[in-house]
Structure formats: structure tokens, C-alpha cells
Amino acid sequence: MRAKKFMPTALILGILVLAISNSFIQDDAFISYRYAKNLVTTGQLTWNPGEQPKIEGYTNFLWTMMMVLPLALGYDPPIFAVWCGIFFFSASILLSYKIARNIFQRESSAWLALILLGSNYTFIAYATGGLETSMQTAFILAATAAYFHWKKNKTPAFLPLFSFIATSAMLTRPDSALPVMVLLFLFVKELFAGHRLSGPVIKPLALLVLPMGVIMTAWLLWKYSYYGLLLPNTYYAKADSFSFSTVLNGLKYILAFIDEYYLIPFIIAGIYYWKKILAASPFQIFFVILSLWMLYIMKVGGDFMEFRFFVPVFPFAVFIAVCIIDQMPHRIMKVGFIVLWIAGSLIHYSTYTGVNEIESIHALQSHLENDGERWIEIGRKLHQLFPAADSSVRIAVMPAGAIPYYSELPTLDMLGINDRAVARNGILEGNRPGHQRIASTEYLDKTGVNLVVGYPRIISLKTSRKNEYSYSALRYFGLMDASDATVPSASEVLDLPFDSLSVLRVVYLHHHPVVDSLIATDNLRAHPIIRSE
């Protein structure tokens, strides 16, 4: 008896230790932090304060609002974001255990669900990352748990509770609407079972729908009045177009996850046992949610972050995996599949370096502090060179996270996440999921960009020498269409001081008196751009 009580506690604590030991921060998290900082310092929830129209370049409203708290108290958000992530991850684990106990007849199956969840590297790593992933997962699971509890007990208080939880999920990230709408449909179906639209139905229906309807309507009206659009700018940058290549990218993303975690045997076994699995309504629900989510991943073309898109619905896949294992007639088969699951995660953790332009978690973290990149230091150095309070120097960057956040300079997001024109009309370049458009050189000049950081280049002083740059060489900075017609005649490549051993190389596109003064004072090295004859 004591072992039964101790086991789930031990598993949950062990999973939390793994999550904390694999905590990290990635560059994209600083986009939300910049919006939160601008709200605190200028009262504007936008990318560049004072610009019109305002830009909604985030997709995590509730998470961004949470990041206001540390900034209002004078602290940077990253550490706060990590511990918020751990908090919501803890809730996800507890809720997963609660749901598993609800749907499985044996306690051991609920324990197995915890083991499979906690041994998946992607799931535990994205407990943190600085983004809203674990928060979204917790709200989706809480909404699911509320549905199962209400279905079993018909407690009226769980109708508005579900409504508030579901609303919180969608405010955390709009794509939460997929699992939320499935659950909402099931609620309504249960309410109308054997009833017409009459008194016994109207009151519980109002309790279910009104909180969500009022809050979401108010939020959408505010968004439209503030940004002029209902959908965030990220939609136009990432998901507006629909093409075969986009769907193919999404399919590759799904297949890469299946391959990396050795899940093909589970899929084969799932097909073999599909009638038994789908005979129970909870697994029908999980299957529908997962199917819709896979279609969504294909619609948006996947993602460049290591399998982050799977995390919010991954517990549902785990519940199905446990059901598959439970159907197996022999203990050795059960043990073999459990070992395969754990081994797949360990192999993935130790060998994954990226595939199909899906960056590993290690690579996502290394951008910020790795010797060759150091994006946090670049942002701080630019702030030091051009203090935001008295400088109008405008930069353009491809990684629009830590550099804009710490520099506090007016910034053009070259990949369009935070720029309407680029999101809709940028040059189609490359096949990277979510980042297929880039600003044209003409647009950079038209918008008054002074320094094109592009993809940052820190050059060692030992190897730095005076070079001439051809137009083709400017592609590294993101100037994909550089030519006589698009590059201003006075433009040059400039070495900005970085530290005692290196410089930050940028394109000095549109001249600015503050930069000119720095060149004159510090005798900065400039590299000419070769013009066509």
C-alpha cells in the first residue's frame, strides 16, 4: 500500500528533476520579452514603440502579459520564465496522472503513462525554453481533465471552470482552439443528449459558453481596435500561404519525430489493435485531437525548433501508447515496447543534431551564448554603442530575439515575424519551416535601416582583414537581392567594436550621424562594396 502511494510521487519528482536539469532559454522567447518591456516602459504593446500600424508579432498573449511582472519589478524575464515553465510543467504532469487514473482501470497504467511522458526528451526539455509551451500544455490538459470530471460527476461548477480554462488556453496560444473545440463539442453533445433547447439545457449551456464567449469577444475587439487585425502578424509570416511544399514540410516534421523516437512499432501495433483502442470514448477523443493537430502541423509546415509543436498534445499520444501496451498479451512484449520507448528517447537525446532544418534544442540554446554567436552580448554591445534613449539608429536582424531585446534599438525583423510588409510580400527564400520570407534590400533602404546585422557575424581580430564585398557575398547578411539598383551608393561593410579580440561585422546601408561619429572617433574599419562596371 505504501509503495502504491509513494510510486507516483517518486515518478513525478524524478520527472521534475529531469526537466530542471534540462532547462534552457531560446532566442524566440525574447520576442515576447521585448513586447512586455515596451508595454512597461512606453505603455505600448508593440514591436517598435511609436510605429504605426502597431504590430502583433507574438502568439502568446497571456504568457507575454506574465512577463510584464518581472520587468515591472526591474528584473530580466529569462529566469522568471524558466520557473514559470517548471510550474506549468508540474501541473501538466499532475494533470496527466489524474487523467490517466480516470481512463485506465489499473494504477500501474497510470504509472506507465508518467514513465513514458517523463522519459521523452522533447517533452521534458520544453518544460522551459522561455516560451509558453508548458503553459499551453497545462491548460489543454486541465480542460481535458475538467471534461472527464464533469462527464463522470455532472458537477455544474465544472462548466464555467472548463470555459475559463479553455479560454486561458486560447489566450496562451490560439492554436489551442483545436483541442478546445473538440472538448466543447463533446460538452454540448452531452448537454443536449435526450433534451431539446429548454430550461434544463439553457442554464448549463450558458455556464459553459458565456465566460468563453464574453472574454474572447472582448479580447478580439481589443485586438482589432489596437492592431487593426484579428490574426497576429505571425499568421501571415508563417501560415497564410498554402502550398504542396508547405504541407510536405509539415509531413517531414511529423515523420522526423516518429523516426527520431523509434515510434513506428507503436504505430504498427496501434493499427493492429485499433478496434480495441477506439472502443473506449476517451481514446476516440485523443485520436481526433491528435489527427486534427497533425493536419494543423502540415498546414503550417512544421517548425524549425526541435519538435516543440508536439508537446501540447503529446500526453494524448502517451495515453494511446499505454493503451497499446495494455492490449499486448505477453509481458515480454510489454517490456520490449517500454524499453524501446525509453531507448528511443535516450538515443535521440545523445545523437540529434538537426534534420530537415529542424534545429536541436542544444543549437537553439547555443545561439545566445556560444563563442561564435553570442546574441545576448551582441544586443548589449549595440545598446552600449548606441544608447536607445538618445539614438535613432535603426538595425535589421534575422534572429529577432535577444539582439533587439537587449539593444532596445528600433529594429526591422528581416524574417517578417514582426513586420507586416515582409510577412506578406517579402522575398521567398529557402525552405526553413516558419521562416521562408525575407526583407528585400530595397525595403531595408526604404524604411531607413542603418545597420544590417542580418545573421550576426563576430570576426576575430586575428583573422580580420580589409576585404571587398561583392553583391553575392552580401547574401550572408540577408541581402538576397543586392545589386546596383537596391544598395545605396554610399553603403559599405563596417566592423563595429565588440570586445578586445573581435568585431561585429555589419552592412552600413543607410548613413546616420551617430554611426558616422563613431567611425570618426574610433577609426572603425570599413570594407567597400564592389559596384558593377
C-alpha positions as CSV (number, residue, x, y, z in Angstrom):
1,M,0.0,0.0,0.0
2,R,2.8,2.4,0.9
3,A,4.5,1.6,-2.4
4,K,1.4,2.4,-4.3
5,K,1.2,5.8,-2.6
6,F,4.9,6.5,-3.0
7,M,5.3,5.5,-6.6
8,P,3.5,8.4,-8.4
9,T,5.2,10.9,-6.1
10,A,8.6,9.4,-6.8
11,L,7.9,9.4,-10.6
12,I,6.7,13.0,-10.6
13,L,9.7,14.2,-8.6
14,G,12.0,12.4,-10.8
15,I,10.5,13.9,-13.9
16,L,10.7,17.4,-12.4
17,V,14.4,16.8,-11.7
18,L,15.0,15.9,-15.3
19,A,13.1,18.9,-16.5
20,I,15.1,21.3,-14.3
21,S,18.4,19.7,-15.3
22,N,17.5,20.2,-19.0
23,S,16.2,23.8,-18.6
24,F,17.2,26.3,-21.3
25,I,16.3,29.6,-23.0
26,Q,16.0,30.2,-26.7
27,D,16.2,33.3,-28.8
28,D,12.5,33.4,-29.8
29,A,11.5,33.8,-26.2
30,F,13.0,37.3,-26.2
31,I,10.3,38.5,-28.8
32,S,7.7,38.2,-26.1
33,Y,10.0,39.8,-23.6
34,R,10.5,42.8,-25.9
35,Y,6.8,43.3,-26.2
36,A,6.4,43.1,-22.5
37,K,9.3,45.5,-22.0
38,N,7.8,48.0,-24.4
39,L,4.5,47.8,-22.5
40,V,6.2,48.5,-19.2
41,T,8.5,51.3,-20.5
42,T,6.3,53.0,-23.1
43,G,2.7,51.7,-22.5
44,Q,2.7,50.2,-26.0
45,L,2.3,46.5,-26.6
46,T,4.1,46.6,-29.9
47,W,7.4,45.8,-31.6
48,N,8.8,49.3,-32.1
49,P,7.1,51.9,-29.9
50,G,5.6,54.8,-31.8
51,E,5.4,53.0,-35.1
52,Q,2.1,52.7,-37.0
53,P,0.4,50.4,-37.6
54,K,1.2,48.6,-34.4
55,I,2.5,45.0,-34.8
56,E,1.3,41.9,-33.0
57,G,4.3,39.7,-33.6
58,Y,3.6,37.4,-30.7
59,T,1.2,34.4,-30.5
60,N,1.2,34.0,-26.7
61,F,-0.8,36.9,-25.2
62,L,-1.2,35.5,-21.7
63,W,2.4,34.5,-21.5
64,T,3.6,37.9,-22.7
65,M,1.4,39.5,-20.0
66,M,3.0,37.3,-17.4
67,M,6.5,38.6,-18.5
68,V,5.4,42.1,-17.6
69,L,5.7,41.2,-13.9
70,P,9.4,40.8,-13.6
71,L,10.1,43.7,-15.9
72,A,7.8,46.0,-13.8
73,L,9.9,45.0,-10.8
74,G,13.1,45.8,-12.6
75,Y,14.3,42.2,-13.5
76,D,15.0,40.5,-16.7
77,P,12.4,37.8,-17.6
78,P,14.5,34.7,-18.5
79,I,14.9,33.2,-15.0
80,F,11.3,34.1,-14.2
81,A,10.2,32.4,-17.4
82,V,12.1,29.2,-16.7
83,W,10.4,28.8,-13.3
84,C,7.0,29.7,-14.7
85,G,7.6,26.9,-17.2
86,I,8.6,24.5,-14.5
87,F,5.4,25.4,-12.6
88,F,3.1,24.7,-15.6
89,F,5.1,21.6,-16.4
90,S,4.5,20.3,-12.9
91,A,0.8,21.0,-13.4
92,S,0.9,19.1,-16.8
93,I,2.5,16.1,-15.1
94,L,-0.1,16.0,-12.3
95,L,-3.0,16.5,-14.7
96,S,-1.7,13.7,-17.0
97,Y,-1.6,11.4,-14.0
98,K,-5.1,12.4,-13.0
99,I,-6.4,11.8,-16.5
100,A,-4.6,8.5,-16.7
101,R,-6.1,7.3,-13.4
102,N,-9.5,8.3,-14.8
103,I,-9.3,6.4,-18.1
104,F,-7.3,3.3,-17.1
105,Q,-8.6,0.6,-14.8
106,R,-5.2,-0.2,-13.3
107,E,-3.0,2.1,-11.3
108,S,0.1,0.6,-13.0
109,S,-1.1,2.0,-16.3
110,A,-1.2,5.5,-14.8
111,W,2.3,5.0,-13.6
112,L,3.4,3.8,-17.0
113,A,1.9,7.0,-18.5
114,L,4.2,9.0,-16.2
115,I,7.2,6.9,-17.2
116,L,6.6,7.4,-20.9
117,L,5.9,11.1,-20.5
118,G,8.9,11.7,-18.3
119,S,11.3,9.7,-20.5
120,N,10.6,11.7,-23.6
121,Y,13.4,14.3,-24.1
122,T,11.3,16.7,-26.1
123,F,8.5,16.8,-23.6
124,I,10.8,17.4,-20.5
125,A,13.1,19.9,-22.3
126,Y,10.2,22.1,-23.3
127,A,9.2,22.4,-19.7
128,T,11.3,25.5,-20.1
129,G,12.7,27.2,-23.2
130,G,11.4,30.6,-22.2
131,L,8.2,30.3,-24.3
132,E,4.6,29.4,-23.4
133,T,4.8,25.7,-24.4
134,S,4.3,24.2,-20.9
135,M,1.7,26.8,-20.1
136,Q,-0.4,25.8,-23.1
137,T,0.1,22.1,-22.4
138,A,-1.1,22.6,-18.8
139,F,-4.3,24.5,-19.8
140,I,-5.2,21.9,-22.6
141,L,-4.8,19.1,-20.1
142,A,-6.7,21.0,-17.4
143,A,-9.6,21.5,-19.9
144,T,-9.5,17.8,-20.7
145,A,-9.5,16.8,-17.0
146,A,-12.4,19.2,-16.4
147,Y,-14.4,17.5,-19.2
148,F,-13.8,14.0,-17.8
149,H,-14.7,15.0,-14.3
150,W,-17.9,16.7,-15.4
151,K,-18.9,13.8,-17.6
152,K,-18.5,11.4,-14.6
153,N,-20.0,13.6,-11.9
154,K,-22.1,16.2,-13.8
155,T,-20.9,18.9,-11.3
156,P,-22.3,22.2,-12.6
157,A,-19.4,24.2,-11.3
158,F,-17.1,22.4,-13.8
159,L,-19.0,24.0,-16.8
160,P,-17.8,27.6,-16.2
161,L,-14.5,26.2,-14.9
162,F,-13.9,24.5,-18.2
163,S,-14.9,27.7,-20.0
164,F,-12.3,29.8,-18.1
165,I,-9.6,27.1,-18.6
166,A,-10.3,26.7,-22.3
167,T,-10.3,30.5,-22.7
168,S,-6.9,30.7,-20.9
169,A,-5.5,28.0,-23.3
170,M,-6.6,30.0,-26.4
171,L,-5.2,33.3,-24.9
172,T,-2.0,31.5,-24.2
173,R,-1.8,30.3,-27.8
174,P,-4.6,30.5,-30.4
175,D,-4.0,27.0,-31.9
176,S,-5.3,25.6,-28.5
177,A,-8.7,26.2,-30.2
178,L,-8.3,22.8,-31.9
179,P,-8.4,20.6,-28.8
180,V,-10.7,23.1,-27.0
181,M,-13.3,23.0,-29.7
182,V,-13.3,19.2,-29.7
183,L,-13.9,19.2,-26.0
184,L,-16.5,22.0,-26.3
185,F,-18.4,19.9,-28.9
186,L,-18.4,17.0,-26.5
187,F,-19.8,19.1,-23.7
188,V,-22.6,20.4,-25.9
189,K,-23.4,17.0,-27.2
190,E,-23.7,15.6,-23.6
191,L,-25.9,18.6,-22.6
192,F,-28.3,18.0,-25.5
193,A,-28.4,14.2,-25.1
194,G,-32.1,13.5,-24.9
195,H,-33.1,17.1,-24.4
196,R,-34.3,20.0,-26.6
197,L,-33.3,23.6,-26.1
198,S,-35.2,24.2,-23.0
199,G,-34.8,25.2,-19.3
200,P,-32.8,22.2,-18.2
201,V,-30.3,22.8,-21.1
202,I,-30.2,26.6,-21.4
203,K,-28.7,27.2,-17.9
204,P,-25.8,24.8,-18.1
205,L,-25.2,25.8,-21.7
206,A,-24.9,29.4,-20.6
207,L,-22.5,28.4,-17.8
208,L,-20.4,26.6,-20.4
209,V,-20.4,29.2,-23.3
210,L,-20.8,32.6,-21.8
211,P,-17.5,33.0,-19.9
212,M,-15.6,31.9,-23.0
213,G,-17.7,34.0,-25.4
214,V,-17.5,37.2,-23.4
215,I,-13.8,37.1,-22.7
216,M,-12.8,36.0,-26.3
217,T,-15.1,38.6,-27.8
218,A,-13.7,41.4,-25.6
219,W,-10.1,40.3,-26.5
220,L,-10.7,40.1,-30.2
221,L,-12.4,43.5,-30.2
222,W,-9.4,45.0,-28.3
223,K,-7.0,43.3,-30.8
224,Y,-8.9,44.7,-33.8
225,S,-9.0,48.2,-32.3
226,Y,-5.4,48.1,-31.2
227,Y,-3.7,46.3,-34.1
228,G,-6.3,46.7,-36.9
229,L,-6.3,42.9,-37.4
230,L,-7.8,39.9,-35.7
231,L,-5.0,37.5,-36.6
232,P,-1.4,38.0,-35.4
233,N,1.3,39.0,-37.8
234,T,2.9,35.7,-37.3
235,Y,0.0,34.0,-39.1
236,Y,0.8,36.0,-42.3
237,A,4.5,35.2,-41.9
238,K,4.1,31.5,-41.3
239,A,0.7,30.1,-42.1
240,D,-1.0,32.4,-44.6
241,S,0.1,30.6,-47.7
242,F,-1.0,27.0,-48.5
243,S,1.2,25.0,-50.9
244,F,2.3,21.5,-51.5
245,S,5.8,22.4,-50.3
246,T,4.4,23.7,-47.0
247,V,2.3,20.5,-46.5
248,L,5.4,18.4,-47.4
249,N,7.5,20.3,-44.8
250,G,4.9,19.6,-42.2
251,L,4.7,15.9,-43.1
252,K,8.6,15.7,-42.9
253,Y,8.4,17.3,-39.5
254,I,5.9,14.6,-38.3
255,L,7.9,11.8,-39.9
256,A,11.1,13.1,-38.4
257,F,9.6,13.0,-34.9
258,I,8.3,9.4,-35.5
259,D,11.7,8.3,-36.8
260,E,13.8,10.0,-34.1
261,Y,11.8,8.4,-31.3
262,Y,11.5,4.9,-32.9
263,L,7.7,5.2,-32.8
264,I,7.0,3.1,-36.0
265,P,6.5,-0.1,-34.0
266,F,3.9,1.7,-31.8
267,I,2.1,2.9,-34.9
268,I,2.0,-0.6,-36.4
269,A,0.8,-2.1,-33.1
270,G,-1.8,0.7,-32.9
271,I,-3.2,-0.2,-36.3
272,Y,-3.3,-3.9,-35.2
273,Y,-5.2,-3.1,-32.0
274,W,-7.2,-0.1,-33.4
275,K,-10.7,-1.6,-32.8
276,K,-9.9,-2.3,-29.1
277,I,-8.3,1.1,-28.6
278,L,-11.1,3.1,-30.2
279,A,-13.8,1.2,-28.5
280,A,-13.4,3.4,-25.4
281,S,-14.6,7.0,-25.8
282,P,-11.5,8.7,-24.2
283,F,-9.2,7.2,-26.8
284,Q,-11.6,8.3,-29.6
285,I,-11.3,11.9,-28.2
286,F,-7.5,11.6,-28.1
287,F,-7.3,10.2,-31.6
288,V,-9.5,13.0,-33.0
289,I,-7.4,15.7,-31.2
290,L,-4.1,14.2,-32.4
291,S,-5.4,13.8,-36.0
292,L,-6.5,17.5,-36.1
293,W,-3.2,18.5,-34.6
294,M,-1.2,16.6,-37.3
295,L,-3.3,18.3,-40.0
296,Y,-2.5,21.6,-38.4
297,I,1.2,20.9,-38.4
298,M,1.1,20.1,-42.1
299,K,-0.9,23.3,-42.8
300,V,1.7,25.5,-41.1
301,G,4.7,23.5,-42.5
302,G,6.1,22.3,-39.2
303,D,8.6,24.3,-37.2
304,F,12.3,24.9,-37.0
305,M,12.5,24.2,-33.3
306,E,13.2,20.6,-32.2
307,F,9.7,19.1,-32.2
308,R,8.2,21.8,-30.0
309,F,4.8,21.6,-31.8
310,F,4.2,18.1,-30.5
311,V,4.4,19.0,-26.8
312,P,0.9,20.4,-26.2
313,V,-0.8,17.2,-27.4
314,F,1.9,14.7,-26.6
315,P,0.2,13.4,-23.4
316,F,-2.7,12.2,-25.5
317,A,-0.3,10.2,-27.7
318,V,1.2,8.8,-24.5
319,F,-2.3,7.7,-23.3
320,I,-2.8,5.9,-26.6
321,A,0.7,4.3,-26.3
322,V,-0.2,3.0,-22.8
323,C,-3.4,1.6,-24.2
324,I,-1.5,-0.2,-27.0
325,I,0.9,-1.7,-24.5
326,D,-2.0,-2.8,-22.2
327,Q,-3.5,-4.7,-25.2
328,M,-0.4,-6.9,-25.7
329,P,-0.9,-10.4,-24.5
330,H,2.6,-11.2,-23.3
331,R,4.7,-9.5,-20.6
332,I,7.8,-9.7,-22.7
333,M,6.1,-7.7,-25.5
334,K,5.0,-5.1,-23.0
335,V,8.5,-4.8,-21.5
336,G,10.1,-4.7,-25.0
337,F,7.9,-1.8,-26.1
338,I,8.6,0.2,-22.9
339,V,12.3,-0.4,-23.3
340,L,12.1,0.7,-27.0
341,W,10.3,3.9,-26.0
342,I,12.9,4.8,-23.4
343,A,15.8,3.8,-25.6
344,G,14.5,5.9,-28.5
345,S,14.5,8.9,-26.3
346,L,18.0,8.3,-25.0
347,I,19.3,7.8,-28.5
348,H,17.6,10.9,-29.7
349,Y,19.0,12.9,-26.8
350,S,22.5,11.7,-27.4
351,T,22.7,11.9,-31.2
352,Y,20.2,14.5,-32.5
353,T,22.0,17.5,-34.2
354,G,19.2,18.6,-36.5
355,V,17.4,17.3,-39.6
356,N,15.3,19.0,-42.4
357,E,16.4,22.4,-40.9
358,I,14.8,21.5,-37.5
359,E,17.3,22.8,-35.0
360,S,18.3,20.8,-32.0
361,I,17.5,22.2,-28.5
362,H,21.2,22.4,-27.9
363,A,21.6,24.6,-31.0
364,L,18.7,26.8,-30.0
365,Q,20.3,27.5,-26.7
366,S,23.9,27.9,-28.0
367,H,22.9,30.8,-30.3
368,L,22.6,33.0,-27.2
369,E,26.0,32.4,-25.6
370,N,28.1,30.2,-27.9
371,D,31.5,31.7,-28.7
372,G,30.8,32.1,-32.4
373,E,27.4,33.7,-31.9
374,R,26.7,35.3,-28.5
375,W,23.5,37.0,-29.5
376,I,22.8,38.3,-25.9
377,E,26.2,40.0,-25.9
378,I,25.6,41.5,-29.3
379,G,22.4,43.1,-28.1
380,R,24.1,44.5,-25.1
381,K,27.0,45.8,-27.1
382,L,24.7,47.6,-29.6
383,H,22.9,49.2,-26.6
384,Q,26.3,50.3,-25.3
385,L,27.4,51.8,-28.7
386,F,24.0,53.4,-29.4
387,P,22.1,54.1,-26.2
388,A,18.4,53.8,-27.1
389,A,17.4,56.8,-25.1
390,D,19.3,59.2,-27.3
391,S,19.8,57.3,-30.5
392,S,17.6,56.6,-33.5
393,V,20.0,54.1,-35.1
394,R,17.8,51.5,-36.8
395,I,19.0,47.9,-37.1
396,A,17.8,45.0,-39.2
397,V,18.2,41.4,-37.9
398,M,17.3,37.9,-38.8
399,P,17.3,36.4,-35.3
400,A,14.8,38.9,-33.8
401,G,15.0,37.9,-30.2
402,A,17.9,38.7,-27.8
403,I,19.6,41.3,-30.1
404,P,16.5,43.6,-30.4
405,Y,15.6,43.0,-26.7
406,Y,18.9,43.9,-25.2
407,S,19.8,46.6,-27.8
408,E,16.5,48.4,-27.3
409,L,17.0,49.9,-30.7
410,P,14.4,50.4,-33.4
411,T,14.5,47.1,-35.3
412,L,13.3,45.7,-38.5
413,D,12.7,42.0,-38.3
414,M,14.1,40.7,-41.6
415,L,12.1,37.4,-41.5
416,G,8.8,39.3,-41.1
417,I,7.5,37.9,-37.8
418,N,7.3,41.5,-36.6
419,D,6.9,43.3,-39.9
420,R,3.7,43.4,-41.9
421,A,5.2,44.1,-45.3
422,V,7.9,41.4,-45.1
423,A,5.3,38.9,-43.8
424,R,3.1,39.4,-46.8
425,N,5.5,40.5,-49.6
426,G,9.0,39.5,-48.5
427,I,11.3,37.6,-50.9
428,L,10.6,33.9,-50.8
429,E,13.9,32.4,-49.9
430,G,14.8,29.0,-48.6
431,N,12.6,26.2,-47.2
432,R,13.0,26.7,-43.5
433,P,9.8,26.0,-41.6
434,G,8.1,29.2,-40.5
435,H,10.8,31.4,-42.0
436,Q,10.5,31.4,-45.8
437,R,10.3,35.1,-46.4
438,I,13.0,37.8,-46.0
439,A,13.1,41.6,-46.4
440,S,14.3,42.9,-49.8
441,T,17.3,45.2,-49.8
442,E,15.1,47.9,-51.3
443,Y,12.7,47.6,-48.4
444,L,15.5,47.9,-45.9
445,D,16.7,51.1,-47.5
446,K,13.2,52.5,-47.9
447,T,12.5,52.0,-44.2
448,G,15.7,53.8,-43.2
449,V,17.7,50.8,-41.8
450,N,21.2,51.9,-40.9
451,L,22.9,48.8,-39.8
452,V,22.1,45.4,-41.3
453,V,23.2,42.8,-38.7
454,G,21.4,40.0,-40.6
455,Y,22.7,36.7,-39.3
456,P,25.3,38.0,-36.8
457,R,29.0,37.7,-37.7
458,I,31.6,38.0,-35.0
459,I,35.0,38.2,-36.6
460,S,38.3,37.5,-34.8
461,L,40.7,40.4,-35.0
462,K,43.4,37.8,-35.7
463,T,41.8,36.8,-39.0
464,S,40.0,40.1,-39.8
465,R,41.4,42.0,-42.7
466,K,40.2,44.6,-45.2
467,N,38.0,42.9,-47.8
468,E,36.0,44.0,-50.8
469,Y,32.4,42.6,-50.7
470,S,30.6,41.6,-53.9
471,Y,26.9,41.6,-54.0
472,S,26.8,37.8,-53.8
473,A,28.8,38.0,-50.6
474,L,26.2,40.2,-49.0
475,R,23.7,37.3,-49.1
476,Y,25.3,36.2,-45.8
477,F,23.9,39.3,-44.2
478,G,20.4,38.5,-45.7
479,L,20.7,40.9,-48.6
480,M,19.4,38.3,-51.1
481,D,18.7,40.8,-53.9
482,A,21.7,43.1,-53.5
483,S,22.5,45.0,-56.7
484,D,23.4,48.4,-58.0
485,A,19.7,49.2,-58.1
486,T,19.0,48.2,-54.5
487,V,22.2,49.0,-52.5
488,P,22.7,52.8,-51.8
489,S,26.0,54.0,-53.4
490,A,27.4,55.1,-50.0
491,S,26.9,51.7,-48.4
492,E,29.8,49.7,-47.0
493,V,30.5,46.8,-44.7
494,L,31.6,48.0,-41.3
495,D,33.4,46.5,-38.3
496,L,31.8,47.6,-35.0
497,P,33.9,47.1,-31.9
498,F,32.8,44.1,-29.9
499,D,35.5,43.0,-27.4
500,S,39.3,43.1,-27.2
501,L,39.6,40.1,-29.5
502,S,36.8,40.5,-32.1
503,V,34.5,42.8,-34.1
504,L,30.8,42.6,-35.2
505,R,30.6,42.9,-38.9
506,V,27.5,44.6,-40.4
507,V,26.4,46.3,-43.5
508,Y,26.2,50.1,-43.1
509,L,23.3,50.5,-45.5
510,H,21.8,53.9,-44.8
511,H,24.1,56.5,-43.2
512,H,23.4,58.0,-39.8
513,P,25.3,60.8,-38.0
514,V,25.7,58.8,-34.8
515,V,27.3,56.0,-36.7
516,D,29.5,58.4,-38.7
517,S,30.6,60.0,-35.4
518,L,31.6,56.5,-34.1
519,I,33.5,55.8,-37.3
520,A,35.4,59.1,-37.0
521,T,36.1,58.7,-33.2
522,D,37.1,55.0,-33.1
523,N,38.6,54.8,-36.6
524,L,36.4,51.8,-37.5
525,R,37.5,49.6,-40.3
526,A,35.2,49.7,-43.4
527,H,35.1,47.3,-46.3
528,P,34.0,48.6,-49.7
529,I,31.2,47.0,-51.7
530,I,32.1,46.3,-55.3
531,R,29.9,48.2,-57.7
532,S,29.1,46.9,-61.2
533,E,31.0,48.5,-64.0
